[in-house]
Amino acid sequence: MSDNPQKRHEAMSYLLGLALALVLTLPIFAMVAWDLASRGTILWVTAGAAVIQMAVHLRFFLHIRLKGQTREDLHLILFTTLILALMGFGTIWLLWDLHARMG
């Protein structure tokens, strides 16, 4: 690594983000792959880990912090939330409709 402390700090931030992402992903994968818990438990643990995973990605990879947040960052987060909500609820609506038609 170079002697530049800013680059070293940034690299350590990325490595910490990667480690946290792995810690949040691998146990969930193991729970699903080896059926370590009930379906409801796996669903709730996965949903909780997904929310934490989003916060990790925002902080460590997208460098969006809540302190001193600019208006552009707020717009980015709100727009992304809107798009994800539309995609998620649209998918659920579509699959529910298909399920109703099949039954």
N, C-alpha and C positions, 0 to 999 in steps of 0.2 A: 504494500500500500504506500501511497505517497505520504509525505510529511504534512500535508495540508490537513489541519484538524477539522475543518468543516466537511471535507470529503470523507474523512474517517468517521465522523459523527453520523453523516448521512448513510454510509455503508452499514454502520452498526444499527441504525434505525431500520433499514431494510431487512437486515438479518433477524432482528427482533420481531419484526412484522411477519416474516416467513415462519419463524419458530412458533409464534402465537397462532398463525393460520394452520400450521400442521397439528398443533396441540388441540385445536378446535375441530379439525377435520377427522383425524385418524380414529379417535374413540367412537365417533358417530359411525364411521365406516365399519368398525369392528362390531358395534352393536347390531347393525343391520346384517352384516355378512354372516355372523355367527349366532344370530337370533338370541342375544343376551338379555333381552327384556321384552315386555309385552309391547304390542303395536302402539298402544296409547302412550306409553312411556317413551318409546323411541320417537314418536311424533313430537311430543312436547320438548324432549331434550334436543331434538334436531332443530325445532323452531327457535328455542332459546340460543343454541349455539349459532344459528344463522344470524340472529340479531347482533350478537357479540361479534361475529365474523365481519358483518358490515361495518361496525364501529372500528374494528382493527384495520380494515382496508381503507376507510376514510382517513384514519389517523396516520398510518404508517406508509401507505402507498400513494394516496392522493394528496397527502399533506394538508388536509382540511382539519383545522382545530376550532374548537368552540370559543376559545379566548381570542379576542381581537378579530373576530370573523368579519370579513368584508361582505358587502351586499351581494357581490357576484357569487361568492361561495354559498350564501344563503339561497340565492336563486337556483344555483346548481343543485343543491340538495333538495329543494322543493320540487323542481322540475323532474329530477330523477325519481323522487318518491311518487309523484303523479304518474309517470310512465310505468313504473313497476307495479303500482296499484292497478292501473288500467289493464296491464298485461296479466297480472295474477287473477284479478276478479273476472276478466274476460275469459280466461282459460277455464276457471272453475265453472262459470256460467255455461260455456260451450260444452264441457264434459258432462255437466249435470243434465243439460238438454239431450245430449246423445244417450246418456244413461236412461233417461225417461222414455225416449223413443224406442230403445232396445227392449225395455221391460214391459 
